[in-house]
């Protein structure tokens, strides 16, 4: 099995990432940083996956995001816009009357 590599650490060390983990309130984002830190420390992707409770491909995705854009890209999450509201803005205002 090919070992995952951090090709560009963007100035982050495992120690700095550990400090950053403690500052993050969102558990999902903290999990991403933890996975990258563990890979930096030399753990195999399958071991990291079991430690942070995600699949191996997810760990690989986190590492590729970190390699591309550092911590900023790793912590950036786009959400789907969601369903259009049933009521129009005018109906919502009227309903509040």
Biopython code that builds the backbone (N, CA, C, O; Angstrom):
import numpy as np
from Bio.PDB.StructureBuilder import StructureBuilder

atoms = [
    (1, "UNK", "N", (0.842, -1.179, 0.000)),
    (1, "UNK", "CA", (0.000, 0.000, 0.000)),
    (1, "UNK", "C", (0.886, 1.241, 0.000)),
    (1, "UNK", "O", (1.856, 1.327, 0.753)),
    (2, "UNK", "N", (0.541, 2.187, -0.846)),
    (2, "UNK", "CA", (1.320, 3.406, -0.954)),
    (2, "UNK", "C", (1.007, 4.333, 0.220)),
    (2, "UNK", "O", (-0.155, 4.561, 0.558)),
    (3, "UNK", "N", (2.049, 4.852, 0.823)),
    (3, "UNK", "CA", (1.896, 5.744, 1.972)),
    (3, "UNK", "C", (1.505, 7.150, 1.496)),
    (3, "UNK", "O", (2.027, 7.642, 0.495)),
    (4, "UNK", "N", (0.585, 7.784, 2.222)),
    (4, "UNK", "CA", (0.206, 9.166, 1.911)),
    (4, "UNK", "C", (1.331, 10.110, 2.308)),
    (4, "UNK", "O", (1.978, 9.917, 3.338)),
    (5, "UNK", "N", (1.559, 11.120, 1.496)),
    (5, "UNK", "CA", (2.606, 12.093, 1.787)),
    (5, "UNK", "C", (2.041, 13.498, 1.798)),
    (5, "UNK", "O", (1.175, 13.850, 0.997)),
    (6, "UNK", "N", (2.543, 14.279, 2.710)),
    (6, "UNK", "CA", (2.253, 15.704, 2.715)),
    (6, "UNK", "C", (3.331, 16.340, 1.836)),
    (6, "UNK", "O", (4.493, 16.420, 2.236)),
    (7, "UNK", "N", (2.949, 16.792, 0.646)),
    (7, "UNK", "CA", (3.936, 17.330, -0.290)),
    (7, "UNK", "C", (4.322, 18.762, 0.041)),
    (7, "UNK", "O", (5.458, 19.173, -0.200)),
    (8, "UNK", "N", (3.387, 19.524, 0.590)),
    (8, "UNK", "CA", (3.671, 20.910, 0.961)),
    (8, "UNK", "C", (3.008, 21.172, 2.298)),
    (8, "UNK", "O", (1.782, 21.210, 2.398)),
    (9, "UNK", "N", (3.822, 21.352, 3.322)),
    (9, "UNK", "CA", (3.238, 21.518, 4.661)),
    (9, "UNK", "C", (2.782, 22.943, 4.939)),
    (9, "UNK", "O", (2.210, 23.206, 5.997)),
    (10, "UNK", "N", (3.023, 23.874, 4.010)),
    (10, "UNK", "CA", (2.559, 25.262, 4.123)),
    (10, "UNK", "C", (2.977, 25.906, 5.444)),
    (10, "UNK", "O", (2.283, 26.774, 5.974)),
    (11, "UNK", "N", (4.113, 25.470, 5.961)),
    (11, "UNK", "CA", (4.626, 26.054, 7.198)),
    (11, "UNK", "C", (4.050, 25.441, 8.461)),
    (11, "UNK", "O", (4.367, 25.896, 9.561)),
    (12, "UNK", "N", (3.219, 24.426, 8.334)),
    (12, "UNK", "CA", (2.604, 23.790, 9.493)),
    (12, "UNK", "C", (3.439, 22.595, 9.936)),
    (12, "UNK", "O", (3.933, 21.822, 9.116)),
    (13, "UNK", "N", (3.583, 22.464, 11.233)),
    (13, "UNK", "CA", (4.226, 21.287, 11.812)),
    (13, "UNK", "C", (3.153, 20.509, 12.567)),
    (13, "UNK", "O", (2.088, 21.055, 12.855)),
    (14, "UNK", "N", (3.414, 19.246, 12.891)),
    (14, "UNK", "CA", (2.417, 18.507, 13.684)),
    (14, "UNK", "C", (2.079, 19.197, 15.005)),
    (14, "UNK", "O", (0.935, 19.155, 15.459)),
    (15, "UNK", "N", (3.066, 19.822, 15.610)),
    (15, "UNK", "CA", (2.827, 20.513, 16.887)),
    (15, "UNK", "C", (1.894, 21.714, 16.703)),
    (15, "UNK", "O", (0.985, 21.927, 17.506)),
    (16, "UNK", "N", (2.127, 22.506, 15.630)),
    (16, "UNK", "CA", (1.265, 23.661, 15.354)),
    (16, "UNK", "C", (-0.155, 23.206, 15.017)),
    (16, "UNK", "O", (-1.132, 23.831, 15.427)),
    (17, "UNK", "N", (-0.253, 22.103, 14.261)),
    (17, "UNK", "CA", (-1.585, 21.586, 13.925)),
    (17, "UNK", "C", (-2.328, 21.106, 15.168)),
    (17, "UNK", "O", (-3.542, 21.275, 15.281)),
    (18, "UNK", "N", (-1.596, 20.511, 16.091)),
    (18, "UNK", "CA", (-2.223, 20.056, 17.339)),
    (18, "UNK", "C", (-2.770, 21.247, 18.123)),
    (18, "UNK", "O", (-3.866, 21.173, 18.679)),
    (19, "UNK", "N", (-2.020, 22.330, 18.169)),
    (19, "UNK", "CA", (-2.500, 23.545, 18.856)),
    (19, "UNK", "C", (-3.725, 24.106, 18.145)),
    (19, "UNK", "O", (-4.667, 24.572, 18.787)),
    (20, "UNK", "N", (-3.706, 24.057, 16.807)),
    (20, "UNK", "CA", (-4.836, 24.554, 16.027)),
    (20, "UNK", "C", (-6.080, 23.701, 16.275)),
    (20, "UNK", "O", (-7.190, 24.229, 16.344)),
    (21, "UNK", "N", (-5.899, 22.394, 16.408)),
    (21, "UNK", "CA", (-7.025, 21.481, 16.691)),
    (21, "UNK", "C", (-7.769, 21.904, 17.937)),
    (21, "UNK", "O", (-9.000, 21.900, 17.970)),
    (22, "UNK", "N", (-7.024, 22.267, 18.955)),
    (22, "UNK", "CA", (-7.646, 22.641, 20.227)),
    (22, "UNK", "C", (-8.487, 23.905, 20.124)),
    (22, "UNK", "O", (-9.425, 24.098, 20.899)),
    (23, "UNK", "N", (-8.150, 24.770, 19.162)),
    (23, "UNK", "CA", (-8.883, 26.023, 19.000)),
    (23, "UNK", "C", (-10.179, 25.853, 18.220)),
    (23, "UNK", "O", (-11.075, 26.691, 18.322)),
    (24, "UNK", "N", (-10.292, 24.777, 17.440)),
    (24, "UNK", "CA", (-11.443, 24.590, 16.563)),
    (24, "UNK", "C", (-12.609, 24.011, 17.351)),
    (24, "UNK", "O", (-12.476, 22.972, 17.998)),
    (25, "UNK", "N", (-13.752, 24.688, 17.294)),
    (25, "UNK", "CA", (-14.947, 24.247, 18.030)),
    (25, "UNK", "C", (-15.714, 23.164, 17.276)),
    (25, "UNK", "O", (-16.265, 22.250, 17.889)),
    (26, "UNK", "N", (-15.750, 23.264, 15.936)),
    (26, "UNK", "CA", (-16.499, 22.327, 15.110)),
    (26, "UNK", "C", (-15.783, 20.977, 15.086)),
    (26, "UNK", "O", (-14.631, 20.896, 14.660)),
    (27, "UNK", "N", (-16.455, 19.919, 15.540)),
    (27, "UNK", "CA", (-15.837, 18.599, 15.649)),
    (27, "UNK", "C", (-15.434, 18.034, 14.291)),
    (27, "UNK", "O", (-14.403, 17.370, 14.177)),
    (28, "UNK", "N", (-16.236, 18.291, 13.266)),
    (28, "UNK", "CA", (-15.926, 17.773, 11.939)),
    (28, "UNK", "C", (-14.644, 18.404, 11.387)),
    (28, "UNK", "O", (-13.806, 17.711, 10.811)),
    (29, "UNK", "N", (-14.499, 19.693, 11.563)),
    (29, "UNK", "CA", (-13.303, 20.382, 11.090)),
    (29, "UNK", "C", (-12.084, 19.972, 11.907)),
    (29, "UNK", "O", (-10.985, 19.846, 11.367)),
    (30, "UNK", "N", (-12.276, 19.765, 13.200)),
    (30, "UNK", "CA", (-11.193, 19.310, 14.063)),
    (30, "UNK", "C", (-10.715, 17.929, 13.620)),
    (30, "UNK", "O", (-9.522, 17.626, 13.667)),
    (31, "UNK", "N", (-11.659, 17.101, 13.192)),
    (31, "UNK", "CA", (-11.345, 15.759, 12.708)),
    (31, "UNK", "C", (-10.473, 15.822, 11.453)),
    (31, "UNK", "O", (-9.565, 15.008, 11.289)),
    (32, "UNK", "N", (-10.742, 16.779, 10.571)),
    (32, "UNK", "CA", (-9.939, 16.946, 9.357)),
    (32, "UNK", "C", (-8.498, 17.300, 9.696)),
    (32, "UNK", "O", (-7.559, 16.730, 9.140)),
    (33, "UNK", "N", (-8.334, 18.242, 10.612)),
    (33, "UNK", "CA", (-6.991, 18.675, 11.001)),
    (33, "UNK", "C", (-6.256, 17.529, 11.684)),
    (33, "UNK", "O", (-5.063, 17.329, 11.454)),
    (34, "UNK", "N", (-6.955, 16.785, 12.512)),
    (34, "UNK", "CA", (-6.346, 15.662, 13.206)),
    (34, "UNK", "C", (-5.853, 14.603, 12.216)),
    (34, "UNK", "O", (-4.772, 14.041, 12.390)),
    (35, "UNK", "N", (-6.643, 14.338, 11.189)),
    (35, "UNK", "CA", (-6.255, 13.338, 10.190)),
    (35, "UNK", "C", (-4.976, 13.765, 9.476)),
    (35, "UNK", "O", (-4.075, 12.950, 9.280)),
    (36, "UNK", "N", (-4.891, 15.026, 9.091)),
    (36, "UNK", "CA", (-3.685, 15.515, 8.408)),
    (36, "UNK", "C", (-2.489, 15.463, 9.347)),
    (36, "UNK", "O", (-1.392, 15.080, 8.940)),
    (37, "UNK", "N", (-2.697, 15.845, 10.593)),
    (37, "UNK", "CA", (-1.598, 15.820, 11.567)),
    (37, "UNK", "C", (-1.061, 14.409, 11.755)),
    (37, "UNK", "O", (0.151, 14.202, 11.810)),
    (38, "UNK", "N", (-1.962, 13.440, 11.854)),
    (38, "UNK", "CA", (-1.525, 12.052, 12.048)),
    (38, "UNK", "C", (-0.758, 11.530, 10.835)),
    (38, "UNK", "O", (0.199, 10.771, 10.990)),
    (39, "UNK", "N", (-1.164, 11.925, 9.640)),
    (39, "UNK", "CA", (-0.417, 11.542, 8.437)),
    (39, "UNK", "C", (0.962, 12.189, 8.471)),
    (39, "UNK", "O", (1.953, 11.559, 8.105)),
    (40, "UNK", "N", (1.029, 13.452, 8.913)),
    (40, "UNK", "CA", (2.324, 14.130, 9.032)),
    (40, "UNK", "C", (3.239, 13.411, 10.005)),
    (40, "UNK", "O", (4.456, 13.378, 9.821)),
    (41, "UNK", "N", (2.648, 12.837, 11.038)),
    (41, "UNK", "CA", (3.437, 12.138, 12.050)),
    (41, "UNK", "C", (3.883, 10.757, 11.590)),
    (41, "UNK", "O", (4.660, 10.097, 12.279)),
    (42, "UNK", "N", (3.389, 10.303, 10.409)),
    (42, "UNK", "CA", (3.878, 9.053, 9.855)),
    (42, "UNK", "C", (2.932, 7.868, 9.931)),
    (42, "UNK", "O", (3.317, 6.757, 9.568)),
    (43, "UNK", "N", (1.714, 8.071, 10.390)),
    (43, "UNK", "CA", (0.749, 6.974, 10.452)),
    (43, "UNK", "C", (0.256, 6.624, 9.050)),
    (43, "UNK", "O", (0.204, 7.485, 8.172)),
    (44, "UNK", "N", (-0.100, 5.376, 8.846)),
    (44, "UNK", "CA", (-0.679, 4.931, 7.578)),
    (44, "UNK", "C", (-2.108, 5.429, 7.467)),
    (44, "UNK", "O", (-2.774, 5.664, 8.475)),
    (45, "UNK", "N", (-2.582, 5.589, 6.223)),
    (45, "UNK", "CA", (-3.926, 6.114, 6.007)),
    (45, "UNK", "C", (-5.006, 5.237, 6.623)),
    (45, "UNK", "O", (-5.993, 5.752, 7.148)),
    (46, "UNK", "N", (-4.835, 3.925, 6.568)),
    (46, "UNK", "CA", (-5.854, 3.045, 7.160)),
    (46, "UNK", "C", (-5.882, 3.166, 8.679)),
    (46, "UNK", "O", (-6.945, 3.046, 9.289)),
    (47, "UNK", "N", (-4.720, 3.403, 9.300)),
    (47, "UNK", "CA", (-4.677, 3.593, 10.753)),
    (47, "UNK", "C", (-5.306, 4.929, 11.148)),
    (47, "UNK", "O", (-6.042, 5.017, 12.131)),
    (48, "UNK", "N", (-5.007, 5.955, 10.372)),
    (48, "UNK", "CA", (-5.598, 7.280, 10.626)),
    (48, "UNK", "C", (-7.107, 7.207, 10.463)),
    (48, "UNK", "O", (-7.849, 7.786, 11.257)),
    (49, "UNK", "N", (-7.565, 6.494, 9.432)),
    (49, "UNK", "CA", (-9.007, 6.363, 9.194)),
    (49, "UNK", "C", (-9.704, 5.729, 10.392)),
    (49, "UNK", "O", (-10.779, 6.176, 10.793)),
    (50, "UNK", "N", (-9.106, 4.702, 10.958)),
    (50, "UNK", "CA", (-9.743, 4.068, 12.118)),
    (50, "UNK", "C", (-9.665, 4.957, 13.359)),
    (50, "UNK", "O", (-10.559, 4.912, 14.205)),
    (51, "UNK", "N", (-8.615, 5.756, 13.478)),
    (51, "UNK", "CA", (-8.479, 6.647, 14.640)),
    (51, "UNK", "C", (-9.505, 7.776, 14.620)),
    (51, "UNK", "O", (-10.054, 8.132, 15.663)),
    (52, "UNK", "N", (-9.767, 8.338, 13.445)),
    (52, "UNK", "CA", (-10.697, 9.468, 13.372)),
    (52, "UNK", "C", (-12.085, 9.046, 12.899)),
    (52, "UNK", "O", (-12.975, 9.879, 12.728)),
    (53, "UNK", "N", (-12.256, 7.741, 12.689)),
    (53, "UNK", "CA", (-13.559, 7.156, 12.365)),
    (53, "UNK", "C", (-14.127, 7.644, 11.031)),
    (53, "UNK", "O", (-15.291, 8.035, 10.948)),
    (54, "UNK", "N", (-13.291, 7.614, 9.992)),
    (54, "UNK", "CA", (-13.722, 7.897, 8.623)),
    (54, "UNK", "C", (-13.123, 6.811, 7.731)),
    (54, "UNK", "O", (-12.337, 5.988, 8.200)),
    (55, "UNK", "N", (-13.487, 6.804, 6.452)),
    (55, "UNK", "CA", (-12.914, 5.793, 5.560)),
    (55, "UNK", "C", (-11.557, 6.267, 5.041)),
    (55, "UNK", "O", (-11.223, 7.449, 5.125)),
    (56, "UNK", "N", (-10.798, 5.344, 4.514)),
    (56, "UNK", "CA", (-9.447, 5.607, 4.036)),
    (56, "UNK", "C", (-9.426, 6.653, 2.922)),
    (56, "UNK", "O", (-8.527, 7.492, 2.868)),
    (57, "UNK", "N", (-10.420, 6.598, 2.036)),
    (57, "UNK", "CA", (-10.485, 7.562, 0.937)),
    (57, "UNK", "C", (-10.705, 8.983, 1.453)),
    (57, "UNK", "O", (-10.209, 9.941, 0.860)),
    (58, "UNK", "N", (-11.434, 9.120, 2.536)),
    (58, "UNK", "CA", (-11.680, 10.437, 3.126)),
    (58, "UNK", "C", (-10.378, 11.028, 3.653)),
    (58, "UNK", "O", (-10.117, 12.219, 3.486)),
    (59, "UNK", "N", (-9.569, 10.196, 4.287)),
    (59, "UNK", "CA", (-8.264, 10.663, 4.765)),
    (59, "UNK", "C", (-7.420, 11.123, 3.581)),
    (59, "UNK", "O", (-6.756, 12.157, 3.649)),
    (60, "UNK", "N", (-7.450, 10.361, 2.511)),
    (60, "UNK", "CA", (-6.705, 10.730, 1.304)),
    (60, "UNK", "C", (-7.198, 12.065, 0.748)),
    (60, "UNK", "O", (-6.398, 12.889, 0.304)),
    (61, "UNK", "N", (-8.497, 12.273, 0.772)),
    (61, "UNK", "CA", (-9.081, 13.533, 0.305)),
    (61, "UNK", "C", (-8.622, 14.704, 1.174)),
    (61, "UNK", "O", (-8.277, 15.765, 0.655)),
    (62, "UNK", "N", (-8.618, 14.515, 2.489)),
    (62, "UNK", "CA", (-8.165, 15.569, 3.397)),
    (62, "UNK", "C", (-6.709, 15.941, 3.118)),
    (62, "UNK", "O", (-6.358, 17.121, 3.110)),
    (63, "UNK", "N", (-5.865, 14.934, 2.890)),
    (63, "UNK", "CA", (-4.446, 15.182, 2.622)),
    (63, "UNK", "C", (-4.279, 15.930, 1.303)),
    (63, "UNK", "O", (-3.461, 16.845, 1.210)),
    (64, "UNK", "N", (-5.049, 15.550, 0.282)),
    (64, "UNK", "CA", (-4.928, 16.241, -1.002)),
    (64, "UNK", "C", (-5.408, 17.691, -0.885)),
    (64, "UNK", "O", (-4.818, 18.581, -1.497)),
    (65, "UNK", "N", (-6.468, 17.942, -0.111)),
    (65, "UNK", "CA", (-6.914, 19.322, 0.121)),
    (65, "UNK", "C", (-5.830, 20.130, 0.816)),
    (65, "UNK", "O", (-5.557, 21.271, 0.442)),
    (66, "UNK", "N", (-5.218, 19.537, 1.821)),
    (66, "UNK", "CA", (-4.161, 20.229, 2.565)),
    (66, "UNK", "C", (-2.964, 20.498, 1.670)),
    (66, "UNK", "O", (-2.379, 21.579, 1.733)),
    (67, "UNK", "N", (-2.588, 19.533, 0.838)),
    (67, "UNK", "CA", (-1.461, 19.723, -0.079)),
    (67, "UNK", "C", (-1.734, 20.838, -1.075)),
    (67, "UNK", "O", (-0.829, 21.589, -1.437)),
    (68, "UNK", "N", (-2.979, 20.946, -1.518)),
    (68, "UNK", "CA", (-3.349, 21.981, -2.496)),
    (68, "UNK", "C", (-3.333, 23.381, -1.903)),
    (68, "UNK", "O", (-2.708, 24.289, -2.451)),
    (69, "UNK", "N", (-4.024, 23.551, -0.780)),
    (69, "UNK", "CA", (-4.231, 24.911, -0.281)),
    (69, "UNK", "C", (-3.976, 25.122, 1.187)),
    (69, "UNK", "O", (-4.356, 26.159, 1.730)),
    (70, "UNK", "N", (-3.358, 24.191, 1.836)),
    (70, "UNK", "CA", (-3.053, 24.358, 3.255)),
    (70, "UNK", "C", (-4.278, 24.239, 4.137)),
    (70, "UNK", "O", (-5.291, 23.655, 3.753)),
    (71, "UNK", "N", (-4.164, 24.799, 5.313)),
    (71, "UNK", "CA", (-5.228, 24.692, 6.306)),
    (71, "UNK", "C", (-6.491, 25.427, 5.870)),
    (71, "UNK", "O", (-7.597, 25.007, 6.207)),
    (72, "UNK", "N", (-6.339, 26.522, 5.123)),
    (72, "UNK", "CA", (-7.502, 27.293, 4.684)),
    (72, "UNK", "C", (-8.417, 26.436, 3.818)),
    (72, "UNK", "O", (-9.631, 26.421, 4.022)),
    (73, "UNK", "N", (-7.844, 25.727, 2.856)),
    (73, "UNK", "CA", (-8.651, 24.883, 1.974)),
    (73, "UNK", "C", (-9.194, 23.666, 2.719)),
    (73, "UNK", "O", (-10.308, 23.216, 2.450)),
    (74, "UNK", "N", (-8.416, 23.142, 3.644)),
    (74, "UNK", "CA", (-8.861, 21.988, 4.423)),
    (74, "UNK", "C", (-10.086, 22.332, 5.267)),
    (74, "UNK", "O", (-10.989, 21.508, 5.415)),
    (75, "UNK", "N", (-10.119, 23.536, 5.816)),
    (75, "UNK", "CA", (-11.221, 23.933, 6.696)),
    (75, "UNK", "C", (-12.386, 24.571, 5.956)),
    (75, "UNK", "O", (-13.433, 24.828, 6.550)),
    (76, "UNK", "N", (-12.211, 24.832, 4.653)),
    (76, "UNK", "CA", (-13.285, 25.433, 3.869)),
    (76, "UNK", "C", (-14.301, 24.370, 3.467)),
    (76, "UNK", "O", (-13.936, 23.340, 2.900)),
    (77, "UNK", "N", (-15.574, 24.619, 3.759)),
    (77, "UNK", "CA", (-16.633, 23.678, 3.384)),
    (77, "UNK", "C", (-17.726, 24.431, 2.663)),
    (77, "UNK", "O", (-18.255, 25.423, 3.165)),
    (78, "UNK", "N", (-18.058, 23.949, 1.478)),
    (78, "UNK", "CA", (-19.183, 24.510, 0.734)),
    (78, "UNK", "C", (-20.426, 23.690, 1.048)),
    (78, "UNK", "O", (-20.387, 22.460, 1.071)),
    (79, "UNK", "N", (-21.498, 24.371, 1.282)),
    (79, "UNK", "CA", (-22.760, 23.698, 1.543)),
    (79, "UNK", "C", (-23.689, 23.922, 0.364)),
    (79, "UNK", "O", (-23.644, 24.963, -0.291)),
    (80, "UNK", "N", (-24.517, 22.949, 0.109)),
    (80, "UNK", "CA", (-25.509, 23.082, -0.953)),
    (80, "UNK", "C", (-26.462, 24.215, -0.585)),
    (80, "UNK", "O", (-26.725, 24.444, 0.595)),
    (81, "UNK", "N", (-26.975, 24.919, -1.577)),
    (81, "UNK", "CA", (-27.837, 26.058, -1.275)),
    (81, "UNK", "C", (-29.155, 25.654, -0.626)),
    (81, "UNK", "O", (-29.791, 26.476, 0.035)),
    (82, "UNK", "N", (-29.568, 24.424, -0.799)),
    (82, "UNK", "CA", (-30.810, 23.975, -0.189)),
    (82, "UNK", "C", (-32.015, 24.189, -1.075)),
    (82, "UNK", "O", (-31.912, 24.709, -2.186)),
    (83, "UNK", "N", (-33.131, 23.785, -0.573)),
    (83, "UNK", "CA", (-34.372, 23.877, -1.329)),
    (83, "UNK", "C", (-34.885, 25.310, -1.342)),
    (83, "UNK", "O", (-34.679, 26.062, -0.390)),
    (84, "UNK", "N", (-35.551, 25.680, -2.426)),
    (84, "UNK", "CA", (-36.143, 27.012, -2.488)),
    (84, "UNK", "C", (-37.276, 27.108, -1.469)),
    (84, "UNK", "O", (-37.997, 26.134, -1.251)),
    (85, "UNK", "N", (-37.437, 28.275, -0.844)),
    (85, "UNK", "CA", (-38.523, 28.429, 0.126)),
    (85, "UNK", "C", (-39.890, 28.287, -0.544)),
    (85, "UNK", "O", (-40.088, 28.710, -1.683)),
    (86, "UNK", "N", (-40.814, 27.691, 0.177)),
    (86, "UNK", "CA", (-42.161, 27.497, -0.336)),
    (86, "UNK", "C", (-42.886, 28.833, -0.458)),
    (86, "UNK", "O", (-43.573, 29.100, -1.444)),
    (87, "UNK", "N", (-42.716, 29.668, 0.570)),
    (87, "UNK", "CA", (-43.358, 30.985, 0.568)),
    (87, "UNK", "C", (-42.445, 32.020, -0.054)),
    (87, "UNK", "O", (-41.235, 32.009, 0.177)),
    (88, "UNK", "N", (-43.019, 32.914, -0.842)),
    (88, "UNK", "CA", (-42.240, 34.019, -1.390)),
    (88, "UNK", "C", (-42.003, 35.036, -0.283)),
    (88, "UNK", "O", (-42.597, 34.947, 0.792)),
    (89, "UNK", "N", (-41.137, 35.996, -0.550)),
    (89, "UNK", "CA", (-40.831, 37.021, 0.441)),
    (89, "UNK", "C", (-42.092, 37.808, 0.810)),
    (89, "UNK", "O", (-42.300, 38.126, 1.981)),
    (90, "UNK", "N", (-42.934, 38.123, -0.181)),
    (90, "UNK", "CA", (-44.165, 38.880, 0.064)),
    (90, "UNK", "C", (-45.121, 38.089, 0.947)),
    (90, "UNK", "O", (-45.734, 38.653, 1.853)),
    (91, "UNK", "N", (-45.253, 36.797, 0.695)),
    (91, "UNK", "CA", (-46.141, 35.968, 1.510)),
    (91, "UNK", "C", (-45.618, 35.832, 2.934)),
    (91, "UNK", "O", (-46.406, 35.797, 3.879)),
    (92, "UNK", "N", (-44.295, 35.756, 3.101)),
    (92, "UNK", "CA", (-43.740, 35.660, 4.442)),
    (92, "UNK", "C", (-44.013, 36.932, 5.227)),
    (92, "UNK", "O", (-44.345, 36.870, 6.411)),
    (93, "UNK", "N", (-43.876, 38.094, 4.577)),
    (93, "UNK", "CA", (-44.145, 39.369, 5.257)),
    (93, "UNK", "C", (-45.629, 39.494, 5.618)),
    (93, "UNK", "O", (-45.980, 39.968, 6.698)),
    (94, "UNK", "N", (-46.485, 39.064, 4.700)),
    (94, "UNK", "CA", (-47.925, 39.123, 4.937)),
    (94, "UNK", "C", (-48.317, 38.202, 6.088)),
    (94, "UNK", "O", (-49.182, 38.540, 6.895)),
    (95, "UNK", "N", (-47.699, 37.080, 6.157)),
    (95, "UNK", "CA", (-48.002, 36.084, 7.182)),
    (95, "UNK", "C", (-47.628, 36.586, 8.575)),
    (95, "UNK", "O", (-48.244, 36.197, 9.567)),
    (96, "UNK", "N", (-46.623, 37.443, 8.643)),
    (96, "UNK", "CA", (-46.183, 37.981, 9.935)),
    (96, "UNK", "C", (-47.138, 39.057, 10.456)),
    (96, "UNK", "O", (-47.083, 39.403, 11.636)),
    (97, "UNK", "N", (-48.004, 39.587, 9.607)),
    (97, "UNK", "CA", (-48.925, 40.669, 9.997)),
    (97, "UNK", "C", (-49.987, 40.180, 10.944)),
    (97, "UNK", "O", (-50.841, 40.957, 11.371)),
]
sb = StructureBuilder()
sb.init_structure("model")
sb.init_model(0)
sb.init_chain("A")
sb.init_seg("    ")
for serial, (resi, resn, name, xyz) in enumerate(atoms, 1):
    if name == "N":
        sb.init_residue(resn, " ", resi, " ")
    sb.init_atom(name, np.array(xyz, "f"), 0.0, 1.0, " ", f" {name:<3s}", serial, name[0])
structure = sb.get_structure()
